């Protein structure tokens, strides 16, 4: 593993109830807001700041958490612990002041790990599928009466909540491998949904990235591991763990999987399969589409079985899951045009999302609107992006969402556009995201399924597109605008 300050080694934990008052920098972020809410629910004094206003920030304010827009050292108040996200730079004035005052400074993963101490800690990791699998596991355990605590990377579509402090023993978390933070958690049940090279800006090589998952699955407190037996790297890891005498439950379609899926069926935006485990068999009926979601549900089922829950109740509970935001999320439907949004930002994720969308589109066209995420990822996977996007009937590519990176010479959205064209796609380039809603509205036809894809702010395009479709001259509904 190369040396990189963005790879985080575990630090010593203290019980969560001993670290307050706590101040969160970037408290409105998807991961931070949920953790802040749990510390508030625990009874600690919580405050936080963020660069701009957001629904998450306002929701925290409604709970009685003191929030601020903008960063100012005075906002630290009497905090003893300051929690930061990976996006916070050392130059942040609150972080600089906290260091000068000698306050305890924790990364968000450490703050979450402290909450997990003493619980049955279920950490769900993998290159793809973490959020949905964490959401499914949380919903299924809730439905069977286990009242788990959970922190999910995106809110549940059914409740709008991404975090909950439950009374049960289980604490389910989405475990981020991108910067090594999944090694911080006191994991007792480790889940690996799949392993495919990613985040090489942090890990350096695919081998180092794979080794990180091995270290995660063999952590000090891990008593059982759930893995995707159909994924080559995860399956190899399963063989290694079994040889070491560890408890492993593999899930998938292969004959070696302890939790096995057969007789898969897909209809519209639903999926079903027969699930078999340890002599028991039942029909899994999901309200979300795609082969990958059947695998995610099988992983959640395996966790439930390890926690001692009835298989029939777990399968029934899986049908209650309606998704998380930004995962095959229906934004709206206007005049026969359906608009979906998905967080997919890796070639494998895009292929999975578009494969499911193809089935959901039926006889209609599939239109994919993709915003590449990170210059390094665009550079490394441009060809694979193009091949995956070619599953759509029409591809619209916009420019790269930089996130934490500075621009790279010669790297922009045209790399993906050219790769899509080379793969035989009908594709065009709309570099300015602000022009996407009108461009897509002009292209859309009744029966189309339009899907925005990416981990950046392309998620804002779908609602604006729906507005455009409502307001097109000569189209039904225009007079209502």
Helices and strands as residue ranges (DSSP letters): G 16-18, E 22-25, H 30-41, E 46-50, H 55-62, E 66-69, G 73-76, E 81-84, H 93-100, E 104-107, H 108-116, E 120-125, H 130-143, E 149-151, E 163-164, E 170-174, G 181-183, E 189-192, H 200-203, H 206-217, E 224-228, H 232-243, E 248-252, E 259-267, E 270-277, E 280-286, H 291-306, H 311-318, E 329-334, E 337-342, H 347-361, E 366-373, H 375-389, E 394-401, H 414-422, E 427-429, G 433-435, H 436-443, E 449-453, H 459-471, G 478-480
